[in-house]
């Protein structure tokens, strides 16, 4: 059952410092069984631009760890090359096989040099259990 679908992240990223989803979404992202993400990158420039995408979790909303280890085709740790001057999109899912801690966020970093990209990330949360379904999410944020 779908609980929500909304634009989680819409930023023009420059340089290599990490960017994070807004803290106001941490509780909501941690409350569902499955998450699916659509990443759209455009306005890309720089030398060998790429991005790394991580799903992180926390029990106290302060100390964060990466959720799961890297596995090809999964959301936990994803690196993707970008092409300057073109738009790219990709979909990734956290199937919920490893339960999340109470809070979840995304972490994104650009790679390459003199890099810049606009990144938009849509997220869909789904419930598999009766508890998650009882959260009463309205479907929009």
C-alpha positions as CSV (number, residue, x, y, z in Angstrom):
1,X,0.0,0.0,0.0
2,X,1.4,3.4,-1.0
3,X,1.6,5.8,1.9
4,X,3.3,8.8,0.2
5,X,5.0,10.1,-2.9
6,X,6.7,13.5,-2.9
7,X,9.7,15.5,-4.1
8,X,12.3,14.9,-1.3
9,X,15.3,16.8,-2.7
10,X,15.6,19.6,-5.3
11,X,19.0,21.3,-5.1
12,X,21.7,22.6,-7.4
13,X,24.8,20.9,-6.0
14,X,28.3,22.3,-6.4
15,X,31.6,20.9,-5.2
16,X,32.1,17.8,-3.2
17,X,30.6,18.4,0.2
18,X,27.8,16.0,1.0
19,X,24.2,17.1,0.8
20,X,21.4,15.6,2.9
21,X,17.6,15.4,2.7
22,X,15.8,17.8,4.9
23,X,15.6,16.6,8.6
24,X,11.9,17.1,8.7
25,X,11.5,14.0,6.6
26,X,13.7,11.7,8.7
27,X,10.9,10.3,10.8
28,X,8.6,9.7,7.9
29,X,11.2,7.9,5.8
30,X,12.0,5.7,8.8
31,X,8.3,4.8,9.4
32,X,7.7,2.8,6.2
33,X,8.7,-0.7,5.1
34,X,9.8,0.1,1.6
35,X,11.2,3.1,-0.1
36,X,11.7,3.8,-3.9
37,X,13.6,6.7,-5.3
38,X,13.6,8.4,-8.7
39,X,16.8,10.5,-9.1
40,X,16.9,13.0,-11.9
41,X,20.1,14.9,-12.7
42,X,20.4,17.8,-15.1
43,X,22.3,21.1,-15.6
44,X,25.4,18.9,-15.3
45,X,28.8,20.4,-15.8
46,X,32.4,19.7,-14.7
47,X,35.2,17.1,-15.4
48,X,34.1,13.5,-15.0
49,X,30.9,14.4,-13.0
50,X,29.4,11.6,-10.9
51,X,27.3,11.3,-7.7
52,X,27.3,8.9,-4.8
53,X,23.9,8.2,-3.1
54,X,23.6,6.7,0.3
55,X,20.7,5.7,2.5
56,X,21.5,6.3,6.2
57,X,19.7,5.4,9.4
58,X,19.7,6.5,13.0
59,X,18.1,5.5,16.2
60,X,18.4,9.0,17.8
61,X,18.3,11.3,14.8
62,X,21.9,12.4,15.7
63,X,24.3,9.5,15.1
64,X,24.1,8.2,11.5
65,X,25.3,5.0,9.9
66,X,25.0,3.7,6.3
67,X,22.2,1.3,6.0
68,X,23.4,-2.1,4.7
69,X,26.6,-2.6,2.6
70,X,27.0,-2.1,-1.1
71,X,25.3,-4.5,-3.4
72,X,24.8,-4.0,-7.1
73,X,21.4,-2.6,-8.0
74,X,20.4,-1.7,-4.4
75,X,19.9,1.7,-2.8
76,X,22.4,1.4,0.0
77,X,25.4,2.8,-1.8
78,X,25.2,3.9,-5.3
79,X,27.7,5.6,-7.6
80,X,26.6,6.9,-11.0
81,X,28.5,8.7,-13.7
82,X,26.9,11.8,-15.3
83,X,27.4,13.3,-18.7
84,X,27.9,17.1,-18.8
85,X,25.2,18.8,-20.7
86,X,22.7,16.0,-20.6
87,X,19.9,14.9,-18.2
88,X,20.0,11.4,-16.5
89,X,17.5,9.5,-14.4
90,X,17.5,6.3,-12.5
91,X,15.2,4.5,-10.1
92,X,16.4,2.7,-6.9
93,X,14.6,0.8,-4.2
94,X,15.2,-0.2,-0.6
95,X,13.1,-3.4,-0.5
96,X,12.9,-3.4,3.3
97,X,14.6,-6.8,3.7
98,X,16.7,-5.2,6.5
99,X,14.4,-3.1,8.8
100,X,15.4,0.5,9.3
101,X,16.1,2.3,12.5
102,X,13.6,5.0,13.5
103,X,15.1,7.7,11.3
104,X,16.2,7.5,7.7
105,X,17.8,10.1,5.4
106,X,19.6,10.3,2.1
107,X,23.2,11.5,1.6
108,X,24.4,12.7,-1.8
109,X,27.9,13.7,-2.9
110,X,29.2,14.9,-6.3
111,X,32.4,13.5,-7.7
112,X,34.8,14.9,-10.3
113,X,36.3,18.3,-10.4
114,X,34.7,21.7,-11.0
115,X,31.4,19.9,-10.8
116,X,27.8,21.1,-10.7
117,X,24.4,19.5,-11.1
118,X,20.8,20.0,-10.3
119,X,19.5,16.8,-8.6
120,X,15.8,16.1,-7.9
121,X,14.8,13.1,-5.9
122,X,11.3,11.8,-5.7
123,X,10.5,9.2,-3.0
124,X,7.6,6.8,-2.6
125,X,7.0,5.0,0.7
126,X,5.0,1.7,0.9
127,X,3.7,-0.3,3.8
128,X,3.8,-4.1,4.1
129,X,2.7,-4.4,7.7
130,X,-0.5,-3.4,9.5
131,X,1.5,-1.2,11.9
132,X,2.9,0.9,9.0
133,X,-0.5,1.1,7.4
134,X,-1.9,2.5,10.6
135,X,0.4,5.5,10.5
136,X,-2.3,7.4,8.5
137,X,0.1,9.1,6.1
138,X,-1.9,11.5,3.9
139,X,0.1,10.7,0.8
140,X,1.6,14.2,0.3
141,X,4.0,16.4,2.2
